[in-house]
Amino acid sequence: MGSFSTPLSGLTAAQDQLQSVSNNLANIDTDGYKDQTLTFSDIFSQTGATNGSGDPLQTGYGVAVSSTDSNFTEGSLNATGTSSNMALSGNGFFVTQSLTGLPDYTRAGDFTTNSAGQLITPSGELLLGYPSVDGVVNTTAALQPLQVGSANSPAVASTSMSLTANLDSSGAPASSSLAVYDSLGSAHVLTVSYTMGATPGTWTYNVTIPSADLTGGTGTSTTVGSGTLNFSSSGVLISTQATGAATTSLPSAGIALTIPPTGSTFSDGAGALTGNPATAPFNWSLVDGAGNPTITQTATASATSATSTNGFASGTLSTYTVQPDGTIEGTFTSGNTLALGQVAVASFANVQGLVSTGNNNYQPTAASGTAVIGVAGTGGRGTVVGGSVEESNVDIATEFAKLIVAQQAYSANAKSVTTFNQVSQATIAMLQ
């Protein structure tokens, strides 16, 4: 009767194979799912005798499942357009916190947000990453749930400004205006007035701020800087001279402005505008990144084509995007952009040693080694693709081929059981 154990092991193995294939097919639309394949090995064969050459005569005892291998190759990336969705391109796993507080690891990036604005998995686990304070990510801090809810950006005081403008060489007066921000986020409109002097190519400038923005301000506007701009015969700005100061040739650090002027303060209580570092004065930059002057004098109408400052009012979060290194960048109503946090990515020495715990999660074992957690794009970890999810890597054609093989193996082993039964019945009949 021991003969039945061999085909029965084959039936069990074929059934396991059918179960594995069925599970793969069932998860063909599961984000982040990894195709599984069973590996079989023969059961230790007993040596019954030897032949004339002394070689062992062995009879096999059947088959058994030796391993379950997961195919961790990357699945196709599907762009969803949802800000909270993420996919890993390359190696690694997202780190989540289970409802019991323990970490889990997953490739599925179909994250959403909960009522607290935290990124979560469909099963409610929290996505973990590195925290950010005032837009600066601390990658040495302990992992925390990532927050993308109702965040606010603090006001950033302006330390410099720039203007791109042309002054009409005919001498018609001109002006430029732009808003700068104090430490409380209040906007103050600066107006720069240009007037051609007696000498062609020399213009006086006068920078003013509304007097209503200052304590004790009188009149309509108050001057915060004045001087001259000197142009070459070809209309290129070559030097400046602040009132009471020496002439400075370009390229230079720019024009220093005192905002608010000495003896006055902002009416909202904010501190005076300074440069960067704070010991430097507020700077009106006159050259671009390549060192070219941003103000010209030509025979065309005066016009201001661009203005910029590095300050911002306070604002609330409007949108966010995820960068390849996992940094979540939030854009605020003030126009400011700050990092809200950074997604952590875990890697393992042996991914085949991970054990699947359901809900697209994996847990480490002694075979996999402990998780090595770091920043995406470093240490062999893949990069993060925002607004996308990784699809299942199950190939339906391959699975159907495996399904046919498993079905045939099951039928063949069932036939072996039937044959052994017939032999047994014939043996019993001989004894009657």
BELKA-V440426 format. One line per field, one symbol per residue. phi: phi as a letter, one per 40 degrees, with the letter a starting at -180 (. if undefined). psi: psi as a letter, one per 40 degrees, with the letter a starting at -180 (. if undefined). Layout:
phi = ???
psi = ???
//
This chain:
phi = .cccccccccccccccccccccccccbcbcdgcbdbbcbbaccdccccabcccgccbbbcbhbaccabbccccccccbccgcdccabcbhchacbbbcccgccbbabcbccbbcccgccbcdcgcccbaccbbfgbcbcccccbccbbcccbbccbccbaaabbabbcccgcdaabbacbbcccgccbccbbbbbccccdgbbcbabbbdcccbcgcbgcabcbaaibbbbcccgccbabacdgbccbcccbchbcbbbccdgbbcccgccccbcbcccccdbccbbcccgcdcbbbbcbdcabcabaaccaccabcbaabbcdcgccccbbccgcbbcciaccbbbbcbccccbcbgfgbbbcbcccgccbbacdgbfgccccbcgabcccccbccccccccccccccccccccccccccccccccccccc
psi = eeddddddddddddddddddddddddfdehheihhihihiiiihhhhdaiadeeiihihieaiihdihhhheihiihhhdehdeiiihhaiiiihihieeeiiihiehfgiaiadeeihiideeihhiahihhfehhgeeiiiihhhfbgiihiihhieiiihhihhheeehiiiiiihiiaeeehihhhhhhhhhadhhehiiihhiihdeeiheiiadihheiiaihhiieeehhdiihiheiihhiihieahhihhiiheiiieeeiiihiahieeiihhhheiadeehiehihifiihihdiiiieiiiiiihdiiihideehhhhhideeihiheahhihiiidgdeeihheifeiiiiidddiihhhaiieifeiiihhifiihiiehhddddddddddddddddddddddddddddddddddde.
//
